[in-house]
Amino acid sequence: MGELIGYARCSTVLQDLTAQREILTGLGVAGDRIYLDKGLTGTNRARPGLDQAFAAVRAGDTLVVPKLDRLARSVPDARDIGDTLVARGVRLSLGGSIYDPADPMSKMFFNMLAVFAEFEADLLKMRTREGMAIARSRGKLKGKQPKLTARQQAELVRMHATGDYTIADLMEVFSIGRATVYRVLDRTKTTGPTDAEIPR
């Protein structure tokens, strides 16, 4: 019997992965075999933790995720990841349920979860846009996007400096516009980080 390799992800650096860790350990995954991504969206395939999890699994192993939307947020990505694992002889466990592409019911269930994950991602984006439009119309939101705190700006700069995040990724993680991302990065280039911008 192969090993259980766990993977968990959250979209922002402010979210906590404790609940997902507990689910994975409850499913039998050892703590040192859980790989994590924090501050990365499911639509971004360039995830260090996911890459490490993929590198750790071997034929006969099982990759365990709390939910499919932690692994992918689009139908094509979910199918591609599932097919890649199957081709390598690696099983995929979604919250304890094993994905079996040879079983029509299992395949249908997997595809339905992928559709819902993509729908939820699109719905979240739509609600964010609508909420900001309402706030702006009521005068509660000045400018195009909400202002980031000094700590959030420092985190944005740090994430960008790693080279693992695109501008689009930073826009989604911090719920800000492209211009705001560039403004924060440009300010740091010209002035450098202040003491207030350095996380403690």
N, CA and C atoms as a LAMMPS dump frame, in Angstrom:
ITEM: TIMESTEP
0
ITEM: NUMBER OF ATOMS
600
ITEM: BOX BOUNDS ff ff ff
-5.0000000000000000e+02 5.0000000000000000e+02
-5.0000000000000000e+02 5.0000000000000000e+02
-5.0000000000000000e+02 5.0000000000000000e+02
ITEM: ATOMS id mol type element x y z
1 1 1 N 0.855 -1.204 0
2 1 2 C 0 0 0
3 1 3 C 0.887 1.249 0
4 2 1 N 0.541 2.206 -0.854
5 2 2 C 1.334 3.419 -0.985
6 2 3 C 1.107 4.403 0.143
7 3 1 N 1.777 5.522 0.043
8 3 2 C 1.679 6.574 1.049
9 3 3 C 0.508 7.511 0.765
10 4 1 N 0.093 8.215 1.812
11 4 2 C -0.913 9.267 1.678
12 4 3 C -0.182 10.606 1.694
13 5 1 N -0.355 11.378 0.637
14 5 2 C 0.261 12.7 0.535
15 5 3 C -0.865 13.733 0.541
16 6 1 N -0.793 14.702 1.445
17 6 2 C -1.863 15.69 1.563
18 6 3 C -1.521 17.016 0.912
19 7 1 N -2.559 17.717 0.478
20 7 2 C -2.368 19.06 -0.085
21 7 3 C -3.512 19.96 0.364
22 8 1 N -3.165 21.176 0.798
23 8 2 C -4.166 22.165 1.223
24 8 3 C -3.77 23.526 0.672
25 9 1 N -4.778 24.374 0.46
26 9 2 C -4.51 25.7 -0.118
27 9 3 C -5.535 26.702 0.38
28 10 1 N -5.091 27.955 0.565
29 10 2 C -6.017 29.057 0.811
30 10 3 C -5.604 30.226 -0.082
31 11 1 N -6.568 31.066 -0.433
32 11 2 C -6.345 32.094 -1.449
33 11 3 C -5.623 33.334 -0.944
34 12 1 N -5.726 33.635 0.349
35 12 2 C -5.082 34.837 0.875
36 12 3 C -4.194 34.497 2.05
37 13 1 N -3.23 35.363 2.306
38 13 2 C -2.29 35.139 3.409
39 13 3 C -2.961 35.326 4.762
40 14 1 N -4.142 35.913 4.775
41 14 2 C -4.852 36.166 6.029
42 14 3 C -5.706 34.971 6.46
43 15 1 N -5.911 34.002 5.543
44 15 2 C -6.72 32.838 5.883
45 15 3 C -5.892 31.805 6.637
46 16 1 N -6.594 30.924 7.356
47 16 2 C -5.94 29.915 8.182
48 16 3 C -6.139 28.531 7.561
49 17 1 N -5.093 27.728 7.577
50 17 2 C -5.151 26.392 6.988
51 17 3 C -5.384 25.3 8.032
52 18 1 N -5.633 25.701 9.284
53 18 2 C -5.78 24.722 10.367
54 18 3 C -6.894 23.716 10.094
55 19 1 N -8.057 24.199 9.669
56 19 2 C -9.194 23.308 9.432
57 19 3 C -8.868 22.277 8.353
58 20 1 N -8.21 22.728 7.287
59 20 2 C -7.86 21.803 6.21
60 20 3 C -6.822 20.786 6.681
61 21 1 N -5.871 21.246 7.491
62 21 2 C -4.868 20.329 8.043
63 21 3 C -5.546 19.238 8.878
64 22 1 N -6.511 19.652 9.691
65 22 2 C -7.209 18.702 10.561
66 22 3 C -7.982 17.675 9.753
67 23 1 N -8.581 18.115 8.648
68 23 2 C -9.301 17.176 7.778
69 23 3 C -8.335 16.148 7.209
70 24 1 N -7.175 16.625 6.754
71 24 2 C -6.199 15.726 6.15
72 24 3 C -5.633 14.731 7.165
73 25 1 N -5.315 15.215 8.363
74 25 2 C -4.792 14.302 9.386
75 25 3 C -5.879 13.311 9.8
76 26 1 N -7.133 13.766 9.812
77 26 2 C -8.241 12.876 10.127
78 26 3 C -8.428 11.789 9.082
79 27 1 N -7.96 12.051 7.868
80 27 2 C -8.045 11.063 6.787
81 27 3 C -6.806 10.177 6.731
82 28 1 N -5.91 10.368 7.716
83 28 2 C -4.755 9.487 7.826
84 28 3 C -3.454 10.014 7.272
85 29 1 N -3.425 11.282 6.852
86 29 2 C -2.2 11.855 6.292
87 29 3 C -1.29 12.33 7.433
88 30 1 N -0.044 11.914 7.404
89 30 2 C 0.913 12.344 8.426
90 30 3 C 1.199 13.834 8.267
91 31 1 N 1.413 14.507 9.392
92 31 2 C 1.635 15.952 9.37
93 31 3 C 2.783 16.389 8.487
94 32 1 N 3.858 15.579 8.443
95 32 2 C 5.016 15.953 7.632
96 32 3 C 4.86 15.592 6.163
97 33 1 N 3.693 15.05 5.806
98 33 2 C 3.418 14.7 4.407
99 33 3 C 2.314 15.581 3.823
100 34 1 N 2.066 16.711 4.493
101 34 2 C 1.072 17.669 4.011
102 34 3 C 1.799 18.861 3.395
103 35 1 N 1.457 19.191 2.17
104 35 2 C 2.071 20.316 1.46
105 35 3 C 1.044 21.437 1.328
106 36 1 N 1.519 22.663 1.523
107 36 2 C 0.61 23.798 1.638
108 36 3 C 0.935 24.915 0.663
109 37 1 N -0.102 25.623 0.255
110 37 2 C 0.038 26.872 -0.491
111 37 3 C -0.845 27.904 0.182
112 38 1 N -0.266 29.049 0.51
113 38 2 C -1.022 30.115 1.161
114 38 3 C -0.886 31.389 0.339
115 39 1 N -2.006 32.048 0.08
116 39 2 C -1.98 33.267 -0.708
117 39 3 C -1.954 32.99 -2.2
118 40 1 N -2.404 31.794 -2.596
119 40 2 C -2.443 31.438 -4.011
120 40 3 C -3.829 30.938 -4.369
121 41 1 N -4.345 31.394 -5.489
122 41 2 C -5.68 30.993 -5.917
123 41 3 C -5.634 29.653 -6.635
124 42 1 N -6.794 29.002 -6.671
125 42 2 C -6.883 27.713 -7.346
126 42 3 C -6.797 27.828 -8.85
127 43 1 N -6.924 29.049 -9.382
128 43 2 C -6.819 29.233 -10.828
129 43 3 C -5.361 29.347 -11.259
130 44 1 N -4.458 29.448 -10.291
131 44 2 C -3.033 29.568 -10.578
132 44 3 C -2.385 28.191 -10.46
133 45 1 N -1.895 27.65 -11.574
134 45 2 C -1.27 26.323 -11.54
135 45 3 C 0.164 26.374 -11.03
136 46 1 N 0.783 27.563 -11.06
137 46 2 C 2.169 27.707 -10.587
138 46 3 C 2.163 27.859 -9.079
139 47 1 N 2.013 26.718 -8.369
140 47 2 C 1.953 26.735 -6.911
141 47 3 C 3.056 25.854 -6.343
142 48 1 N 3.967 26.439 -5.548
143 48 2 C 5.087 25.668 -4.996
144 48 3 C 4.645 24.441 -4.199
145 49 1 N 3.633 24.614 -3.348
146 49 2 C 3.158 23.496 -2.533
147 49 3 C 2.593 22.377 -3.38
148 50 1 N 1.835 22.739 -4.406
149 50 2 C 1.255 21.732 -5.306
150 50 3 C 2.362 21.006 -6.062
151 51 1 N 3.365 21.752 -6.498
152 51 2 C 4.496 21.138 -7.2
153 51 3 C 5.218 20.145 -6.29
154 52 1 N 5.365 20.517 -5.012
155 52 2 C 6.036 19.634 -4.054
156 52 3 C 5.213 18.363 -3.808
157 53 1 N 3.901 18.532 -3.726
158 53 2 C 3.017 17.376 -3.525
159 53 3 C 3.097 16.434 -4.726
160 54 1 N 3.103 17.011 -5.926
161 54 2 C 3.21 16.2 -7.138
162 54 3 C 4.551 15.465 -7.186
163 55 1 N 5.6 16.14 -6.724
164 55 2 C 6.921 15.529 -6.734
165 55 3 C 7.022 14.417 -5.692
166 56 1 N 6.231 14.518 -4.626
167 56 2 C 6.304 13.553 -3.525
168 56 3 C 5.565 12.258 -3.821
169 57 1 N 4.491 12.337 -4.626
170 57 2 C 3.692 11.131 -4.875
171 57 3 C 4.373 10.218 -5.894
172 58 1 N 4.236 8.935 -5.632
173 58 2 C 4.756 7.906 -6.536
174 58 3 C 3.6 6.977 -6.924
175 59 1 N 3.844 6.142 -7.916
176 59 2 C 2.832 5.162 -8.324
177 59 3 C 2.411 4.329 -7.113
178 60 1 N 1.117 4.214 -6.903
179 60 2 C 0.594 3.479 -5.759
180 60 3 C 0.231 4.362 -4.588
181 61 1 N 0.719 5.624 -4.591
182 61 2 C 0.381 6.578 -3.532
183 61 3 C -0.991 7.2 -3.781
184 62 1 N -1.47 7.935 -2.789
185 62 2 C -2.736 8.643 -2.908
186 62 3 C -2.549 10.105 -2.537
187 63 1 N -2.95 11.001 -3.425
188 63 2 C -2.939 12.436 -3.114
189 63 3 C -4.279 12.773 -2.49
190 64 1 N -4.248 13.312 -1.279
191 64 2 C -5.47 13.595 -0.529
192 64 3 C -5.674 15.105 -0.428
193 65 1 N -6.845 15.584 -0.817
194 65 2 C -7.201 16.997 -0.665
195 65 3 C -8.531 17.077 0.073
196 66 1 N -8.734 18.135 0.89
197 66 2 C -10.007 18.251 1.62
198 66 3 C -11.2 18.351 0.679
199 67 1 N -11.039 19.156 -0.386
200 67 2 C -12.085 19.343 -1.388
201 67 3 C -11.409 19.578 -2.733
202 68 1 N -12.139 19.301 -3.797
203 68 2 C -11.569 19.481 -5.124
204 68 3 C -11.204 20.933 -5.393
205 69 1 N -11.971 21.892 -4.832
206 69 2 C -11.685 23.296 -5.124
207 69 3 C -10.376 23.772 -4.506
208 70 1 N -9.783 22.977 -3.594
209 70 2 C -8.451 23.31 -3.078
210 70 3 C -7.391 22.972 -4.131
211 71 1 N -7.735 22.035 -5.009
212 71 2 C -6.801 21.569 -6.024
213 71 3 C -6.909 22.384 -7.306
214 72 1 N -8.148 22.712 -7.69
215 72 2 C -8.362 23.44 -8.952
216 72 3 C -9.658 24.227 -8.868
217 73 1 N -9.701 25.333 -9.618
218 73 2 C -10.882 26.181 -9.64
219 73 3 C -11.456 26.316 -11.048
220 74 1 N -11.044 25.416 -11.935
221 74 2 C -11.608 25.415 -13.278
222 74 3 C -11.753 23.974 -13.732
223 75 1 N -12.708 23.732 -14.59
224 75 2 C -12.967 22.373 -15.075
225 75 3 C -11.762 21.821 -15.844
226 76 1 N -11.174 22.581 -16.778
227 76 2 C -10.013 22.045 -17.511
228 76 3 C -8.847 21.673 -16.594
229 77 1 N -8.554 22.532 -15.604
230 77 2 C -7.449 22.254 -14.686
231 77 3 C -7.726 21.003 -13.849
232 78 1 N -8.958 20.893 -13.357
233 78 2 C -9.318 19.739 -12.531
234 78 3 C -9.162 18.445 -13.327
235 79 1 N -9.646 18.45 -14.557
236 79 2 C -9.533 17.256 -15.396
237 79 3 C -8.078 16.945 -15.72
238 80 1 N -7.301 17.981 -16.015
239 80 2 C -5.896 17.79 -16.365
240 80 3 C -5.127 17.201 -15.188
241 81 1 N -5.366 17.751 -13.986
242 81 2 C -4.684 17.24 -12.796
243 81 3 C -5.106 15.797 -12.524
244 82 1 N -6.418 15.538 -12.619
245 82 2 C -6.911 14.183 -12.393
246 82 3 C -6.325 13.187 -13.372
247 83 1 N -6.292 13.555 -14.651
248 83 2 C -5.75 12.668 -15.684
249 83 3 C -4.252 12.435 -15.496
250 84 1 N -3.533 13.493 -15.1
251 84 2 C -2.083 13.38 -14.875
252 84 3 C -1.779 12.402 -13.748
253 85 1 N -2.545 12.51 -12.661
254 85 2 C -2.34 11.611 -11.527
255 85 3 C -2.651 10.165 -11.904
256 86 1 N -3.757 9.966 -12.626
257 86 2 C -4.14 8.612 -13.042
258 86 3 C -3.056 8.007 -13.935
259 87 1 N -2.531 8.816 -14.866
260 87 2 C -1.49 8.329 -15.784
261 87 3 C -0.225 7.913 -15.024
262 88 1 N 0.001 8.551 -13.87
263 88 2 C 1.18 8.224 -13.06
264 88 3 C 0.909 7.087 -12.076
265 89 1 N -0.311 6.577 -12.065
266 89 2 C -0.651 5.506 -11.145
267 89 3 C -0.909 5.989 -9.741
268 90 1 N -1.263 7.293 -9.607
269 90 2 C -1.534 7.898 -8.298
270 90 3 C -3.042 8.075 -8.129
271 91 1 N -3.547 7.648 -6.992
272 91 2 C -4.975 7.813 -6.718
273 91 3 C -5.229 9.212 -6.162
274 92 1 N -6.445 9.712 -6.376
275 92 2 C -6.836 11.026 -5.876
276 92 3 C -8.01 10.862 -4.923
277 93 1 N -7.811 11.343 -3.684
278 93 2 C -8.857 11.28 -2.67
279 93 3 C -9.405 12.677 -2.423
280 94 1 N -10.702 12.837 -2.625
281 94 2 C -11.372 14.115 -2.41
282 94 3 C -12.17 14.03 -1.112
283 95 1 N -11.542 14.459 -0.032
284 95 2 C -12.218 14.391 1.264
285 95 3 C -12.53 12.972 1.7
286 96 1 N -11.757 12.003 1.211
287 96 2 C -11.977 10.606 1.584
288 96 3 C -12.597 9.77 0.498
289 97 1 N -13.159 10.417 -0.538
290 97 2 C -13.757 9.695 -1.658
291 97 3 C -12.73 9.558 -2.783
292 98 1 N -12.445 8.329 -3.177
293 98 2 C -11.448 8.084 -4.211
294 98 3 C -12.044 8.323 -5.601
295 99 1 N -11.326 9.123 -6.384
296 99 2 C -11.739 9.396 -7.754
297 99 3 C -11.29 8.238 -8.643
298 100 1 N -12.25 7.602 -9.318
299 100 2 C -11.959 6.49 -10.214
300 100 3 C -12.513 6.817 -11.595
301 101 1 N -11.656 7.254 -12.521
302 101 2 C -12.127 7.651 -13.844
303 101 3 C -12.729 6.501 -14.646
304 102 1 N -12.443 5.255 -14.217
305 102 2 C -13.004 4.1 -14.915
306 102 3 C -14.454 3.849 -14.508
307 103 1 N -14.875 4.46 -13.407
308 103 2 C -16.248 4.318 -12.918
309 103 3 C -17.07 5.512 -13.4
310 104 1 N -18.087 5.289 -14.222
311 104 2 C -18.887 6.397 -14.763
312 104 3 C -19.463 7.31 -13.681
313 105 1 N -19.919 6.728 -12.573
314 105 2 C -20.508 7.528 -11.502
315 105 3 C -19.443 8.397 -10.829
316 106 1 N -18.274 7.811 -10.592
317 106 2 C -17.18 8.56 -9.972
318 106 3 C -16.729 9.681 -10.9
319 107 1 N -16.655 9.391 -12.192
320 107 2 C -16.238 10.399 -13.161
321 107 3 C -17.244 11.538 -13.231
322 108 1 N -18.532 11.193 -13.203
323 108 2 C -19.578 12.209 -13.233
324 108 3 C -19.513 13.085 -11.98
325 109 1 N -19.314 12.456 -10.821
326 109 2 C -19.234 13.189 -9.56
327 109 3 C -18.048 14.152 -9.576
328 110 1 N -16.912 13.682 -10.079
329 110 2 C -15.714 14.516 -10.174
330 110 3 C -15.969 15.722 -11.066
331 111 1 N -16.59 15.486 -12.233
332 111 2 C -16.869 16.576 -13.16
333 111 3 C -17.846 17.588 -12.564
334 112 1 N -18.822 17.09 -11.8
335 112 2 C -19.778 17.989 -11.15
336 112 3 C -19.078 18.862 -10.115
337 113 1 N -18.174 18.274 -9.339
338 113 2 C -17.423 19.048 -8.349
339 113 3 C -16.574 20.111 -9.028
340 114 1 N -15.989 19.753 -10.173
341 114 2 C -15.156 20.709 -10.91
342 114 3 C -16.003 21.871 -11.418
343 115 1 N -17.195 21.565 -11.911
344 115 2 C -18.094 22.612 -12.406
345 115 3 C -18.492 23.547 -11.263
346 116 1 N -18.82 22.973 -10.11
347 116 2 C -19.208 23.796 -8.958
348 116 3 C -18.04 24.651 -8.462
349 117 1 N -16.817 24.088 -8.483
350 117 2 C -15.64 24.847 -8.049
351 117 3 C -15.423 26.051 -8.959
352 118 1 N -15.583 25.841 -10.261
353 118 2 C -15.418 26.938 -11.213
354 118 3 C -16.537 27.961 -11.049
355 119 1 N -17.764 27.472 -10.828
356 119 2 C -18.914 28.361 -10.634
357 119 3 C -18.719 29.235 -9.395
358 120 1 N -18.255 28.627 -8.298
359 120 2 C -18.038 29.381 -7.064
360 120 3 C -16.978 30.455 -7.25
361 121 1 N -15.918 30.135 -7.984
362 121 2 C -14.861 31.115 -8.241
363 121 3 C -15.402 32.286 -9.048
364 122 1 N -16.192 31.967 -10.082
365 122 2 C -16.775 33.026 -10.912
366 122 3 C -17.781 33.859 -10.118
367 123 1 N -18.56 33.18 -9.258
368 123 2 C -19.557 33.869 -8.447
369 123 3 C -18.898 34.822 -7.462
370 124 1 N -17.78 34.392 -6.867
371 124 2 C -17.054 35.241 -5.924
372 124 3 C -16.542 36.499 -6.61
373 125 1 N -16.009 36.342 -7.815
374 125 2 C -15.52 37.496 -8.564
375 125 3 C -16.664 38.457 -8.884
376 126 1 N -17.805 37.885 -9.284
377 126 2 C -18.952 38.716 -9.636
378 126 3 C -19.463 39.481 -8.417
379 127 1 N -19.548 38.805 -7.264
380 127 2 C -20.034 39.465 -6.049
381 127 3 C -19.09 40.562 -5.592
382 128 1 N -17.797 40.326 -5.776
383 128 2 C -16.816 41.352 -5.409
384 128 3 C -17.009 42.588 -6.265
385 129 1 N -17.171 42.38 -7.567
386 129 2 C -17.38 43.511 -8.479
387 129 3 C -18.678 44.245 -8.149
388 130 1 N -19.752 43.49 -7.886
389 130 2 C -21.041 44.103 -7.572
390 130 3 C -20.978 44.871 -6.257
391 131 1 N -20.328 44.282 -5.251
392 131 2 C -20.218 44.94 -3.953
393 131 3 C -19.464 46.246 -4.042
394 132 1 N -18.409 46.259 -4.84
395 132 2 C -17.629 47.482 -4.995
396 132 3 C -18.408 48.536 -5.776
397 133 1 N -19.205 48.076 -6.75
398 133 2 C -20.005 49.018 -7.529
399 133 3 C -21.055 49.69 -6.648
400 134 1 N -21.67 48.9 -5.755
401 134 2 C -22.673 49.446 -4.836
402 134 3 C -22.024 50.433 -3.865
403 135 1 N -20.874 50.035 -3.309
404 135 2 C -20.173 50.909 -2.363
405 135 3 C -19.767 52.214 -3.043
406 136 1 N -19.32 52.104 -4.278
407 136 2 C -18.894 53.3 -4.997
408 136 3 C -20.078 54.228 -5.255
409 137 1 N -21.233 53.626 -5.618
410 137 2 C -22.413 54.437 -5.909
411 137 3 C -22.928 55.149 -4.664
412 138 1 N -22.649 54.598 -3.496
413 138 2 C -23.082 55.206 -2.233
414 138 3 C -22.016 56.132 -1.644
415 139 1 N -20.943 56.267 -2.362
416 139 2 C -19.874 57.154 -1.898
417 139 3 C -19.028 56.576 -0.802
418 140 1 N -19.163 55.277 -0.576
419 140 2 C -18.389 54.653 0.491
420 140 3 C -17.044 54.129 -0.005
421 141 1 N -16.852 54.179 -1.302
422 141 2 C -15.606 53.693 -1.867
423 141 3 C -15.038 54.763 -2.777
424 142 1 N -13.996 55.402 -2.345
425 142 2 C -13.393 56.461 -3.133
426 142 3 C -12.231 55.884 -3.928
427 143 1 N -12.173 56.246 -5.179
428 143 2 C -11.14 55.671 -6.032
429 143 3 C -11.613 54.347 -6.579
430 144 1 N -10.74 53.668 -7.272
431 144 2 C -11.132 52.437 -7.941
432 144 3 C -11.154 51.232 -7.015
433 145 1 N -10.248 51.178 -6.026
434 145 2 C -10.146 50.002 -5.178
435 145 3 C -9.861 50.436 -3.737
436 146 1 N -10.176 49.558 -2.778
437 146 2 C -9.888 49.904 -1.388
438 146 3 C -8.385 49.993 -1.143
439 147 1 N -8.014 50.877 -0.216
440 147 2 C -6.599 51.087 0.099
441 147 3 C -6.061 49.929 0.931
442 148 1 N -4.839 49.525 0.643
443 148 2 C -4.201 48.469 1.417
444 148 3 C -3.5 49.065 2.624
445 149 1 N -3.467 48.303 3.711
446 149 2 C -2.711 48.737 4.878
447 149 3 C -1.219 48.6 4.565
448 150 1 N -0.388 49.204 5.409
449 150 2 C 1.059 49.127 5.211
450 150 3 C 1.524 47.672 5.234
451 151 1 N 0.951 46.878 6.126
452 151 2 C 1.336 45.468 6.23
453 151 3 C 0.938 44.698 4.971
454 152 1 N -0.265 44.991 4.442
455 152 2 C -0.707 44.328 3.215
456 152 3 C 0.169 44.728 2.037
457 153 1 N 0.55 46.014 1.993
458 153 2 C 1.432 46.471 0.92
459 153 3 C 2.776 45.751 0.987
460 154 1 N 3.306 45.59 2.189
461 154 2 C 4.592 44.91 2.365
462 154 3 C 4.484 43.45 1.933
463 155 1 N 3.349 42.82 2.253
464 155 2 C 3.146 41.424 1.87
465 155 3 C 3.034 41.298 0.353
466 156 1 N 2.359 42.248 -0.272
467 156 2 C 2.241 42.252 -1.73
468 156 3 C 3.62 42.351 -2.377
469 157 1 N 4.442 43.263 -1.874
470 157 2 C 5.799 43.453 -2.413
471 157 3 C 6.618 42.18 -2.222
472 158 1 N 6.493 41.561 -1.047
473 158 2 C 7.249 40.34 -0.766
474 158 3 C 6.842 39.22 -1.713
475 159 1 N 5.53 39.058 -1.906
476 159 2 C 5.03 38.004 -2.779
477 159 3 C 5.496 38.218 -4.215
478 160 1 N 5.457 39.483 -4.67
479 160 2 C 5.894 39.79 -6.032
480 160 3 C 7.377 39.496 -6.21
481 161 1 N 8.15 39.767 -5.172
482 161 2 C 9.604 39.584 -5.25
483 161 3 C 10.001 38.116 -5.373
484 162 1 N 9.124 37.201 -4.929
485 162 2 C 9.453 35.767 -5.024
486 162 3 C 9.446 35.295 -6.468
487 163 1 N 8.724 36.02 -7.334
488 163 2 C 8.635 35.613 -8.729
489 163 3 C 7.596 34.538 -8.983
490 164 1 N 6.887 34.112 -7.924
491 164 2 C 5.892 33.05 -8.058
492 164 3 C 4.491 33.586 -8.363
493 165 1 N 4.318 34.901 -8.323
494 165 2 C 2.992 35.493 -8.465
495 165 3 C 2.972 36.484 -9.632
496 166 1 N 1.973 36.364 -10.478
497 166 2 C 1.786 37.334 -11.553
498 166 3 C 1.014 38.524 -10.999
499 167 1 N 0.957 39.59 -11.787
500 167 2 C 0.174 40.755 -11.371
501 167 3 C -1.288 40.361 -11.191
502 168 1 N -1.78 39.506 -12.087
503 168 2 C -3.177 39.047 -11.984
504 168 3 C -3.41 38.282 -10.688
505 169 1 N -2.415 37.467 -10.269
506 169 2 C -2.539 36.732 -9.006
507 169 3 C -2.65 37.699 -7.838
508 170 1 N -1.798 38.731 -7.822
509 170 2 C -1.813 39.712 -6.742
510 170 3 C -3.117 40.484 -6.712
511 171 1 N -3.66 40.789 -7.892
512 171 2 C -4.949 41.48 -7.967
513 171 3 C -6.039 40.658 -7.286
514 172 1 N -6.032 39.33 -7.542
515 172 2 C -7.082 38.478 -6.985
516 172 3 C -6.883 38.241 -5.501
517 173 1 N -5.634 38.002 -5.093
518 173 2 C -5.355 37.728 -3.68
519 173 3 C -5.75 38.905 -2.791
520 174 1 N -5.413 40.139 -3.236
521 174 2 C -5.667 41.318 -2.415
522 174 3 C -6.935 42.069 -2.811
523 175 1 N -7.663 41.542 -3.824
524 175 2 C -8.91 42.177 -4.287
525 175 3 C -8.688 43.639 -4.653
526 176 1 N -7.671 43.878 -5.452
527 176 2 C -7.355 45.24 -5.879
528 176 3 C -7.164 45.259 -7.385
529 177 1 N -7.134 46.463 -7.944
530 177 2 C -6.97 46.622 -9.371
531 177 3 C -5.511 46.601 -9.79
532 178 1 N -5.304 46.442 -11.083
533 178 2 C -3.948 46.382 -11.629
534 178 3 C -3.156 47.66 -11.304
535 179 1 N -3.838 48.814 -11.426
536 179 2 C -3.158 50.084 -11.171
537 179 3 C -2.671 50.166 -9.732
538 180 1 N -3.466 49.649 -8.798
539 180 2 C -3.072 49.678 -7.386
540 180 3 C -1.845 48.812 -7.15
541 181 1 N -1.805 47.638 -7.789
542 181 2 C -0.643 46.758 -7.642
543 181 3 C 0.621 47.473 -8.111
544 182 1 N 0.552 48.056 -9.308
545 182 2 C 1.717 48.748 -9.849
546 182 3 C 2.111 49.968 -8.996
547 183 1 N 1.097 50.653 -8.44
548 183 2 C 1.378 51.825 -7.624
549 183 3 C 2.162 51.422 -6.362
550 184 1 N 1.753 50.312 -5.742
551 184 2 C 2.45 49.838 -4.545
552 184 3 C 3.871 49.415 -4.891
553 185 1 N 4.032 48.7 -6.003
554 185 2 C 5.363 48.244 -6.404
555 185 3 C 6.261 49.411 -6.79
556 186 1 N 5.711 50.375 -7.515
557 186 2 C 6.503 51.543 -7.929
558 186 3 C 6.934 52.369 -6.729
559 187 1 N 6.042 52.51 -5.74
560 187 2 C 6.376 53.29 -4.553
561 187 3 C 7.546 52.657 -3.805
562 188 1 N 7.557 51.344 -3.753
563 188 2 C 8.635 50.641 -3.071
564 188 3 C 9.95 50.791 -3.824
565 189 1 N 9.891 50.782 -5.16
566 189 2 C 11.115 50.937 -5.961
567 189 3 C 11.779 52.286 -5.734
568 190 1 N 10.939 53.315 -5.563
569 190 2 C 11.479 54.671 -5.438
570 190 3 C 11.868 55.027 -4.013
571 191 1 N 11.148 54.482 -3.041
572 191 2 C 11.411 54.857 -1.651
573 191 3 C 11.986 53.737 -0.808
574 192 1 N 11.735 52.492 -1.237
575 192 2 C 12.15 51.35 -0.417
576 192 3 C 11.139 51.154 0.691
577 193 1 N 11.073 49.963 1.303
578 193 2 C 10.097 49.705 2.367
579 193 3 C 10.401 50.501 3.623
580 194 1 N 9.38 51.065 4.22
581 194 2 C 9.544 51.79 5.477
582 194 3 C 9.426 50.796 6.612
583 195 1 N 9.77 51.24 7.817
584 195 2 C 9.661 50.354 8.987
585 195 3 C 8.249 49.877 9.168
586 196 1 N 7.281 50.754 8.861
587 196 2 C 5.877 50.381 9.053
588 196 3 C 5.44 49.328 8.062
589 197 1 N 6.17 49.23 6.919
590 197 2 C 5.77 48.288 5.873
591 197 3 C 6.4 46.925 6.039
592 198 1 N 7.303 46.786 6.983
593 198 2 C 7.967 45.518 7.188
594 198 3 C 7.19 44.712 8.223
595 199 1 N 6.665 43.512 7.805
596 199 2 C 5.887 42.705 8.747
597 199 3 C 6.723 42.267 9.939
598 200 1 N 6.095 42.257 11.08
599 200 2 C 6.787 41.827 12.305
600 200 3 C 6.413 40.384 12.627
